[in-house]
Amino acid sequence: MNNYFKGWYFKAQNRSQTLALIPAMHIDENGEKSSSIQVITENGAWNVTYPYEQFSCHGNKLQVKIGESGFFEQGLKLNIKTDDITAHGSLKFGPLSPIRYDIMGPFRYVPFMECRHSVFSMTHTVNGVININGEEYRFDNDAGYIEGDRGRSFPTVYAWTQCNFFDESPCSLMLSVADIPLGAIHFTGIIGVIYWHLKEYRIATYLGAKATYIGNGIIDVSQGKFKLTAKLIKKQDNPLYAPVRGGMKRLIRESLSCTASYSFEEDNKTLFDFDIDRASFEYEFEN
């Protein structure tokens, strides 16, 4: 099978540091197979490639191995050494917080979709230490998030944001808005989850969500009695490789730990409205 990729996004965050790890496999349009681990921090980004033979995963389980590194539901182990990056250590995860049902909703059954998204955990505790080029990333009951993608290509035009925050209990949100090609038509697809005070709110096209405004780093989404706004205030860009027809050919920019604002309303009542300096944002829309 050509033109195919599968990747996982593991994020860990303490009060002053953010770390994202992206293990992936890819098969390009010519059938060339490879795998990779991307390491992203506030200070830099590294893409480490491996032969496809050093990659393994087990179906839909969160169980991925590349080289001497492994990524699992219970935690991860990192062991990378190249001319550009030396990274090693391990993290342990507390119980994951999966969402109630597939983030794709009924679109999970639609064939030929360019990209399919998964959310494995909206929030969980992270403990352990990762050392990257001599800098220590230490997590002590801090916040984690895990998602994944698979398909042929990332959307050409899209925005994505994720944020862990605390309001009496661990809370988090994820929102993605993208131009979705489906045969001869295109539509604006929306998927999002707000995990707020142990309650899950789902925002999605298949539930009637519509983008009321996208531009200037702002995403406004409405769905019946709900309104969600995410705004990128100050970028903190790092390069990130993304798939095109299975191959990791596209360079996008991710602000892993940037300044953003979020507001969420239900029946015109504000559930939250805050600025935060540790949000993650990818904004591949032209203003």
C-alpha positions in Angstrom: 0.0 0.0 0.0 1.5 3.3 -1.2 0.6 6.9 -0.2 0.0 6.1 3.5 1.2 7.4 6.9 0.4 6.8 10.5 1.6 8.9 13.4 1.1 9.5 17.1 1.5 12.8 19.0 2.7 12.5 22.7 2.7 15.8 24.6 4.0 16.4 28.1 4.0 19.7 29.9 5.2 21.0 33.2 4.9 24.6 34.5 7.9 25.8 32.5 8.6 23.2 29.8 6.7 21.5 27.0 7.9 18.4 25.1 6.2 16.7 22.1 7.3 13.4 20.5 5.9 12.2 17.2 6.7 8.6 16.2 5.5 7.8 12.7 5.7 5.4 9.7 5.3 6.5 6.1 5.1 4.9 2.6 5.3 7.4 -0.2 3.8 7.4 -3.7 6.8 5.4 -5.0 6.5 2.7 -2.3 9.5 3.9 -0.3 9.0 3.0 3.3 10.5 4.7 6.3 9.8 5.7 9.9 10.7 8.6 12.1 10.6 10.3 15.5 10.2 14.0 15.7 11.2 15.7 18.9 9.9 19.2 19.5 10.6 21.6 22.4 10.3 25.3 22.9 14.0 25.6 21.9 14.1 23.4 18.8 12.9 20.6 16.7 14.6 17.5 15.4 13.5 14.9 12.8 15.2 11.5 13.2 14.6 9.0 10.4 14.9 5.2 10.7 14.6 2.3 8.3 11.1 1.0 8.1 12.3 -2.4 9.5 12.9 -0.7 12.8 9.2 0.3 13.2 6.5 -1.8 14.7 3.0 -1.2 16.0 0.1 -3.4 17.1 -3.2 -2.7 15.4 -5.2 0.0 17.1 -3.4 -0.4 20.4 -1.1 2.3 21.6 2.0 0.3 21.2 4.7 1.7 19.0 8.4 0.9 18.7 11.0 2.7 16.5 14.7 1.9 16.9 15.4 1.8 20.6 12.5 3.9 21.6 9.0 2.8 22.6 5.6 4.5 23.0 2.8 2.9 25.0 -0.4 3.5 26.9 1.5 3.3 30.2 4.4 5.6 29.2 7.3 5.9 26.8 11.1 5.3 26.6 13.3 7.5 24.5 16.8 6.5 23.3 18.1 8.6 20.3 21.6 9.4 19.4 22.6 11.2 16.2 25.0 14.0 15.2 22.3 16.6 16.0 20.4 15.2 19.0 21.0 12.9 21.9 17.8 12.2 23.8 17.1 9.6 26.4 14.9 8.9 29.4 11.5 7.5 30.2 8.0 8.8 31.2 5.2 7.0 33.1 1.6 7.9 32.4 -1.3 7.8 34.8 -4.7 6.5 33.6 -5.6 7.9 30.3 -8.7 10.0 29.7 -10.2 8.6 26.4 -13.1 10.4 24.7 -16.5 8.8 24.7 -16.5 7.8 21.0 -14.4 8.2 17.9 -13.5 11.8 17.2 -14.4 11.2 13.5 -18.0 10.2 14.3 -19.8 8.9 11.3 -16.9 10.1 9.1 -14.9 7.1 10.3 -17.0 5.0 7.9 -16.4 7.3 4.9 -13.9 5.8 2.5 -11.1 7.7 0.7 -10.7 10.4 3.3 -7.4 12.2 3.2 -6.7 12.0 6.9 -8.3 10.4 9.9 -7.8 11.7 13.4 -7.7 9.9 16.8 -7.7 11.1 20.4 -6.2 8.6 22.8 -6.2 10.8 26.0 -7.4 14.3 26.7 -5.4 14.5 29.9 -3.3 12.2 32.2 -0.5 12.6 34.6 3.1 12.3 33.5 6.1 11.4 35.7 9.7 11.0 34.7 12.7 12.6 33.1 13.8 13.1 29.4 17.2 14.5 28.7 17.6 16.3 25.3 21.1 17.5 24.4 22.0 17.9 28.0 18.8 19.8 29.0 16.6 18.0 31.5 12.8 17.8 31.1 11.4 16.7 34.4 7.8 15.9 35.0 6.2 15.4 38.4 2.5 14.7 38.2 2.3 17.0 35.3 0.0 17.0 32.3 0.0 14.8 29.2 -2.1 14.5 26.0 -2.0 11.9 23.2 -3.6 11.9 19.7 -2.9 10.4 16.3 -3.4 10.7 12.5 -3.4 8.3 9.6 -4.2 8.4 5.9 -2.6 9.9 2.8 -1.8 13.5 3.6 -2.4 16.3 6.1 -5.1 18.8 5.0 -3.6 21.5 2.8 -5.4 24.2 4.7 -6.0 23.7 8.4 -5.7 25.0 12.0 -5.2 22.9 15.1 -4.8 23.8 18.7 -4.5 21.9 22.0 -4.2 23.2 25.5 -3.9 21.7 29.0 -5.1 23.9 31.8 -6.3 23.6 35.4 -9.5 24.9 37.0 -10.2 23.0 40.2 -9.5 19.8 38.2 -7.3 19.0 35.2 -8.9 20.3 32.0 -8.0 20.3 28.3 -9.2 21.1 24.9 -8.5 20.2 21.3 -9.8 21.9 18.2 -9.1 21.3 14.5 -10.6 23.0 11.5 -9.6 22.0 8.0 -10.6 22.1 4.4 -11.7 18.6 3.6 -11.6 17.2 0.0 -14.2 14.5 -0.5 -14.4 13.5 -4.1 -15.3 16.5 -6.2 -16.4 18.6 -3.3 -14.7 20.4 -0.4 -16.1 21.4 3.0 -14.8 22.9 6.2 -14.5 20.0 8.7 -14.5 20.7 12.4 -13.6 18.3 15.2 -13.0 19.3 18.8 -13.3 18.2 22.4 -13.4 20.2 25.6 -12.7 18.2 28.8 -14.0 20.5 31.5 -14.5 19.5 35.2 -14.7 15.8 34.2 -17.3 16.5 31.6 -16.8 16.1 27.8 -18.1 18.5 25.3 -17.9 17.5 21.6 -17.8 20.1 18.8 -17.9 18.6 15.3 -19.3 19.0 11.8 -21.4 15.9 12.2 -23.1 17.5 15.2 -23.8 20.7 13.3 -20.7 22.8 14.1 -19.9 25.6 11.8 -16.9 27.9 11.5 -18.2 31.5 11.8 -14.8 33.1 11.4 -11.3 31.9 10.5 -8.5 34.5 10.0 -5.8 36.5 11.7 -5.0 33.5 14.0 -8.6 33.3 15.2 -11.0 30.4 15.0 -14.6 31.0 15.9 -16.9 27.9 15.9 -20.6 27.7 16.9 -22.8 24.6 17.4 -26.3 25.1 18.6 -26.0 26.5 22.1 -22.2 26.3 22.2 -19.6 28.8 21.0 -15.9 28.2 21.1 -13.2 30.7 20.2 -9.5 30.1 20.0 -7.0 32.8 19.2 -3.3 32.6 18.6 -1.8 35.7 20.2 2.0 35.2 20.0 3.7 32.5 17.9 6.6 30.4 19.0 7.3 28.5 15.7 9.3 25.4 15.2 9.5 23.4 11.9 7.5 20.2 11.8 7.4 17.6 9.0 3.9 16.6 7.7 2.9 13.9 5.2 2.0 14.5 1.6 0.8 11.3 -0.3 2.5 9.3 2.5 5.9 10.9 2.3 7.1 13.4 4.9 7.7 16.2 2.3 5.8 19.2 3.8 7.3 21.6 6.3 4.7 23.2 8.6 5.2 25.4 11.7 4.0 24.4 15.1 3.9 26.8 18.1 4.4 24.2 20.8 4.2 26.5 23.7 2.7 29.8 22.7 0.4 32.5 24.0 -3.3 32.0 23.1 -6.7 32.7 24.4 -9.8 30.5 24.6 -13.4 31.1 25.4 -16.3 28.7 25.6 -20.0 29.5 26.0 -23.1 27.4 26.6 -26.5 29.2 26.2 -24.7 32.6 26.3 -23.1 31.7 29.6 -19.3 31.8 29.7 -17.9 28.5 31.0 -14.3 29.8 30.6 -12.4 32.7 29.1 -8.7 32.9 29.6 -5.2 33.6 28.2 -2.5 31.1 28.6 1.2 31.1 27.6 1.6 27.3 27.2 -0.8 26.5 24.4 0.0 24.5 21.2 -1.1 25.9 17.9 -0.7 25.1 14.2 -2.2 27.7 11.9 -1.9 26.7 8.2 -4.6 29.1 7.0 -3.8 32.2 4.9 -4.9 35.4 6.6 
